[in-house]
Amino acid sequence: MGGHDVPEPERLLFDFVDRVNRVPASIDAHDVEVLKAVGWSEEAVYDALTVCALFNYYNRWVDASGVADMGEDGYRAAGKRIAQNGYAKG
C-alpha cells in the first residue's frame, strides 16, 4: 500500500494526532465524534492521544536533559531483547 492509499479511518486518526501536536487546545468533542464515525472507539482515540502526548514529553525531556543516543549497537541489542522478551521484561 502506497502512502497515498492510507484508508480514511487511519488518515483521519493521523490528522487528529497531527493536530494534537500542532494545536492541542483546538481539540474538542467534535474531533472525537469524527473519529468514532469512521470506526475508532473512544478508547482508541484516548490511546492515540496519550501515546502522542507521552512521546512529546519524552522527546522534550531527552532533548533538554542531554541524554545521549545509545548508538546502533545499543538499538540492535535492545531490539533483540524486546523481540525475545517483550517490553515488560528487562
Secondary structure by P-SEA (a helix, b strand, c coil): cccccccaaaaaaaaaaaaaacccccccaaaaaaaaaacccaaaaaaaaaaaaaaaaaaaaaaaaccccccaaaaaaaaaaaaacccccc
